[in-house]
Amino acid sequence: MQARENIRNIAIIAHVDHGKTTLVDKLLQQSGTFREHEAVQERAMDSNDLERERGITILAKNTAITYKDYLINIVDTPGHADFGGEVERIMKMVDGVLLVVDAFEGCMPQTKFVLRKALESNLTPIVVVNKIDRPNARPTEVIDEVLDLFIELGANDDQLEFPVVYASALMGTSSLESEPEKQEDNMQALYETIVSHIPHPTETVDEPLQFLVTLLDYNEYLGRIAVGRVNRGIVRQGQTVAVINREGAVKQARIEKLFGFQGLKRIEIEEAGAGDIVAIAGIKDINIGETIADPARPEALPVLKIDEPTLQMTFLVNNSPFAGREGKWVTSRKIRERLFKELETDVALRVDETDSPDAFIVSGRGELHLGILIENMRREGFEIQVSKPEVIIKEVDGVKSEPYERLLIDVPEDSMGAVMESLGTRKAEMVNMINNGNGQVRLEFIIPARGLIGYRTSFLTLTRGYGIMNHAFDSYGPLAAGVGGRHQGVLVSSETGTSTFYGMLGVEDRGIQFVEPGTEIYEGMIVGEHTRDNDIIVNICKEKALTNVRSAGKDDTVKLKTPRLFSLEQALEYLNDDEYCEITPKSIRLRKKILNKSERERAEKHRKTAQAGV
């Protein structure tokens, strides 16, 4: 059994794109964990296709590095606040944190969110100022910002005495000096700081076993795999244990396989002791937050506290005229199975059944959280429809309250006025403004979460793509009036058929189109945005009548304006209350909930009558 003094358990936390995953790559490569000629792909810790494509970490993962006589367990955590459910649990597994901040950008909202969790858990921090080789790096100011942030988040005196390592993860260099030219061509400074500063596990192997399930994995041969830290005692392969669920009920189980970590691999081991991070296979219905304990003394560890969801959407069976054409899984039974399977590994998600067997209310931590779930489902072959994302309204001290977000934006000075005006209409309140003197201004707002739904697209337009926008949940506050919502009407197709160049040309002056010529469309499908605030019915399937007077090629020189094609996130943001987004493995379509024009008008009339109380 390895001595506890030789183990270091750390989480690595940072804002999206501050180089956290690249840093882990370099630590792995330089530690000798990989064999000399072993090929290591970049972003080795991001194993999910979506993580690679978007360059973000969604799921927490762990790896182990051997340095001299030390075993350093590193848990890579998501930087995005939408995946806070993952972050909360990681803090239970580690004794310290590496806070990675960009040498130019400094502290960002997600840094703040994750760091708050770490400091509340009383973890020991090390600050890594990354990208020190950037031409506009400002390491001294960034360290001052970090110190201010620590004080603001209520760090204790020990936490405020954090050591600082300056590094370039991309170049694989580090140093204890802030000057870029003093960088050493290795990660030695960081290894040594981890070993000397992060405390070793203090738990004892002499007491009865306690192990908290923090993460879940799945393997088709082994079933569910519980990952977590041994809080006390020793765990052995083949051992009979007690499993205590979140309600306190106890059942017996047997540990079939026990795994430790080496680099990115799991290695089978016979036993592990207090302080080790291990994976346990063979317990059939194990869930996150449950305790594995000694059957003679089944004592549960405190249940993990998870922040509540703030946004919800309705997931429905696809009932459009094109339903079932592209998807493999289309029934409510399959959709229900898939959503409840997601609950097993994502504790920040909620799924509620409705009166209709074809509809489920899914609640999460934000648009990205739910968007990633939808994207994963469509890649697996599901066809679904979803409603507009809505914030979850709560009653706090008898007052109807909604979630508010802390919004941090960096914009060019010449876009500042337009951005502030646009946020003012969304009930945002400015709380801070910093002019960096380089033509960029940093603005900080508190804004109702509703005000952010659908804002990203117009923000990028206002800043001509130069703006950077980040936000994290702040608190619940009183319900604000007149927030958000789309102000433009839409162009709705009156026909089912194929869009034609001629038909689209005829309605081009009515607004921006969302489809290209030759696209299959159906009645009630949204094919564009109206220039005004009302919806209009259009026929873009119209064929040109060919006569002996006009030639068919007369319009060949006329060009259509480029249509606006939506990504999944943009489509979800664009939705209005009376609309659905139809999502299949190959297509994303916007549509009205009621496809037929006269039925829609009847329903609208009925709604207005009911509102007037007649």
Buried (B, 14 or more C-beta within 10 A) or exposed (E): EBEBEBBBBBBBBBBBBBBBBBBBBBBBBBBEBBEEEEEEEEBBBBEBEBBEEBEBBBBBBBBBBBBEEBBBBBBBBBBBBBBBBBBBBBBBBBBBBBBBBBBBBBBBBBBBBBBBBBBEBEBBBBBBBBBBBBEEBBBEEBBEBBBEBBEEBEBEEEBEEBBBBBBBBBBBBBBBBBEBEEBEEBBBBBBBBBBEBBEBBEBEBEBBBBBBBBBBBEEEEBBBBBBBBBBBBBBBBEBEBBBBBEEEEEBEBEBEBBBBBBBBEBEEBEBBBBBBBBBBBBBEEBBBBBBBBBBEEBBBBEBBEBBEBBBBBBBBBBEBBBBEBBBEBBEBEBBBEBBEEBBBBBBBBBBEEEEEEBBBBBBBBBBBBBBBBBBBBBEEBBBBBBBBBBBBEBEEEEEEBBBBBBBBBBBBEEBBEBBBEBBEEBBBBBEEEEEBEEEBBBBBBBBBBBBBBBBBBBBEEBBEEBBBBBBBBBEBBEBBEEBBEBEBBBBBBBBBBBBBBBBBBBBBEBBBBBBEBEBBBBBBBBBBBBEEEEBBEBBBBBEBEEEEEEEEEEEEEEEEEEBBEBEBBBBBBBBBEBBBBBBBBEBBBBBBBBBEBEEBEEBEEEEEEEEEEE
